[in-house]
């Protein structure tokens, strides 16, 4: 998995801000601060990808493809932090 491009990072910042605005959620950050958060998260993902993969037990580690592993991670995170 490669890190996000500058354009992709900008798009995420914009998408996050638009989504927050659509549900009247206040974002007490400047655009630059939100972008810095996107950059830091993308860097963290890059630096911890191997650790994430090695945390998955066999046979799932060798059976699931990369996109399936990421989708599974997304689902776990989503359900852990869903607002009821």
N, C-alpha and C positions, 0 to 999 in steps of 0.2 A: 504494500500500500504506500503510495506516495503522499507527501504532504500536500495540502491544498495550495492552489495558486493564489496570487494576490487577488485576482478577480473573484475566485470562489470565496475567499475570506471576506471580501467586501460584500458579496451577495448574502452570506450568512448573517453578517451584521445587519444588513438592510432587512432581511427576512425576519430576523428576531425582533427588530424594532417595529416593523409593520404588524407582526403577530401580536406583540404586546399592546400596541395601540388599538388593534381591532377588538380586544377584550377589555379595553380601558384600564390596562395595567400600567402603572407608573414606572418609568425607567429613570431613576435619578442619576444618569450617567451621560457624559458627553459622548458624541460619536467616537471620538478617539479612544476613550476609556473602554467602550464596548468593543471596539476593534482590537484593543490590546488584550482583552479577555479571550476573544476568538483566537488570536495569535497564540496566546499561552496554552489554550486548550489543544489546539492543533499540534503545537510543539510537544506537549505532554503525551498526546496519543502517539506521535512518532517515536518518542523516547521510551515508551512503555509497551510497544506492540509485541515485542518478543516475550516480555513478562506475561502479558495477557494470554498469548498463545500457549505458553508453557503451563499456565494455571488450569487449562482445560484438560481434564483427564482423558486418557485413552479409553475406548477407541474413538471418542468424539474428536479428539485433536487431529487424528490422521484421516478420519472419515468425512468430516465436514469441510467444505471449501471455505475460503476466506470470507466471502460475502455471507455465507450462512452463519459463521461465527460472529461476524459483526451484527447481523440481524438479531441473533440470540442475545448478544450483549445489550443492544438497543432495547429489546423487549424486557430484559431484566431491570435495566435502569428505569425505563418508563414505568413499570409496575411498582418499583420501590418508591418512586417519588410522585406517583399520581395523587392528585388532590381528590379526596372523596367527597 
